[in-house]
Amino acid sequence: MTQDERESLDSLTEATLSAIFEVANTLGCGFLEKVYERALFRELKMRDIPAAQQVAFPVHYKGFLIGEYFADIVVDNAVALELKSVEHLTNDHMAQCLNYLRASGLKVCLLVNFQKPKVEWRRVVSDF
């Protein structure tokens, strides 16, 4: 990854986190994941940040399509978002993000938990 690509991803990540914090501050904690997904998608659109919901990533095995992974939101065809509303983030959630990155070829995934009053988030970067 070039320095320009890294800076572009950093800027996109920062803008996305700003939208995430706005959603968290506005809605508070305790809603189901789907509520946060819809609100965040709307917030990204209001900020003119390109995004798509429920983006499918094909999973191949030895040249055969064996399934799909669905990211909650993909921002600007560059950053996958995996949204949670759980007691705490686990290694399984991190593995899910790594699998999204592996299947999609994207470099960054933001794992976000809206369950607590303070948003919990992790930036997962691919080194594949």
RATA-V395756 format. One record per residue. OMEGA is omega as a letter, one per 40 degrees, with the letter a starting at -180 (none if undefined). NEAR is the number of other C-alpha atoms within 10 Angstrom. Layout:
BEGIN
{{OMEGA;NEAR} {OMEGA;NEAR}}
END
This chain:
BEGIN
{{i;7} {i;7} {i;8} {i;9} {i;10} {i;12} {i;11} {i;13} {i;17} {i;13} {i;12} {i;17} {i;20} {i;12} {i;14} {i;21} {i;15} {i;14} {i;22} {a;24} {i;16} {i;15} {a;23} {a;21} {a;13} {a;10} {a;14} {a;17} {i;18} {i;14} {i;12} {a;13} {a;17} {i;13} {i;13} {i;23} {a;21} {i;14} {a;18} {i;22} {i;23} {a;16} {i;18} {i;20} {i;14} {i;11} {a;11} {i;9} {a;16} {a;14} {i;19} {a;16} {i;16} {a;13} {a;17} {i;17} {i;18} {i;15} {a;17} {i;12} {i;8} {i;6} {a;7} {i;9} {a;10} {i;10} {i;11} {i;14} {i;16} {i;16} {i;23} {i;20} {i;24} {a;23} {i;19} {a;13} {a;13} {a;19} {i;24} {i;29} {i;23} {a;24} {i;22} {i;22} {a;21} {a;15} {i;10} {i;12} {a;17} {i;9} {i;8} {i;9} {i;16} {i;18} {i;12} {i;16} {i;25} {i;21} {i;16} {a;27} {i;23} {a;16} {a;16} {a;20} {i;13} {a;18} {a;20} {i;22} {i;27} {i;22} {a;20} {i;21} {a;23} {a;27} {a;21} {i;15} {i;11} {a;13} {i;17} {a;15} {i;17} {i;14} {a;15} {a;18} {a;15} {i;16} {a;10} {none;9}}
END
